[in-house]
Amino acid sequence: LLIKALLADIANTRLERQVRRLNQRLAMFEAEYEQRARAGAKLRRSHADHSP
């Protein structure tokens, strides 16, 4: 029973680490998306300012 509890704890720790890594990757992708969206909006404004 002790070994089973230990193995379950190891598996749980591994899953928690994977979820943490996925959350970090998602945050990086979201930050990159927001940065590109802001750059695109800035570029569109720049083009609108220079159009006839």
Buried (B, 14 or more C-beta within 10 A) or exposed (E): EEEEEEEEEEEEEEEEEEEEEEEEEEEEEEEEEEEEEEEEEEEEEEEEEEEE
